[in-house]
Amino acid sequence: MNVRTAMMSEATLSFMGIGLPVEIITWGSMLSLAEKALMTGSWWIILIPGLFLVVTVLCLTNIGNACRQQANRKESNL
């Protein structure tokens, strides 16, 4: 669960401009750059990195939940 928190924290900090340097491309920096394109009516540019970030965090959450259920199942069998 710490991985998804770290990913969201990094993306948030990069979006605000206080994360990694601009030379390093992250989802947060892509969202920050796409914000400028949103003003010109290019809404799909912000959709792609945002969608990938949400899908990745949801997948990591599901994997973590499955691992937790598997560990609890093994503990109850002992």
C-alpha positions in Angstrom: 0.0 0.0 0.0 3.0 2.3 0.4 3.7 2.1 -3.3 0.5 3.7 -4.4 0.9 6.4 -1.7 4.4 7.1 -3.0 3.2 7.2 -6.6 0.4 9.6 -5.8 2.7 11.8 -3.7 5.3 12.0 -6.5 2.6 12.8 -9.1 1.1 15.5 -6.9 4.5 17.1 -6.1 5.5 17.0 -9.8 2.2 18.5 -10.8 2.7 21.4 -8.4 6.3 21.9 -9.7 8.1 21.0 -6.5 8.8 17.3 -7.3 11.5 15.9 -9.6 13.3 18.2 -12.1 11.5 19.0 -15.4 14.0 16.9 -17.4 12.7 13.8 -15.7 9.3 12.9 -17.3 6.7 11.7 -14.7 2.9 11.4 -14.8 2.7 14.5 -12.6 4.9 16.6 -14.9 2.9 15.4 -17.9 -0.3 16.4 -16.2 1.2 19.8 -15.4 2.3 20.3 -19.0 -1.1 19.2 -20.2 -2.8 21.7 -18.1 -1.6 24.4 -20.4 -3.0 22.5 -23.4 -6.3 22.3 -21.6 -6.7 26.0 -22.0 -6.5 25.7 -25.8 -9.3 23.1 -25.9 -7.0 20.0 -26.2 -8.7 18.1 -23.3 -7.5 14.6 -24.5 -3.8 15.5 -23.7 -4.6 15.6 -20.0 -6.7 12.4 -20.2 -4.0 10.0 -21.2 -1.5 10.4 -18.3 -4.3 10.9 -15.8 -6.0 7.7 -16.9 -2.8 5.7 -16.8 -2.1 7.0 -13.3 -5.5 6.1 -12.0 -5.5 2.6 -13.7 -2.0 1.9 -12.3 -3.0 2.9 -8.7 -6.2 0.9 -8.9 -4.3 -2.2 -10.1 -1.7 -1.8 -7.3 -4.6 -1.6 -4.8 -6.2 -4.7 -6.2 -2.9 -6.6 -6.1 -2.3 -5.5 -2.5 -5.8 -6.6 -1.5 -5.4 -10.0 -3.1 -2.0 -10.5 -1.3 -3.6 -9.5 2.0 -6.5 -11.9 1.5 -4.1 -14.7 0.6 -2.0 -14.0 3.7 -5.1 -14.0 5.9 -6.3 -17.3 4.4 -2.9 -18.9 5.1 -3.0 -17.7 8.7 -6.5 -19.1 9.3 -5.4 -22.5 8.0 -2.7 -22.8 10.6 
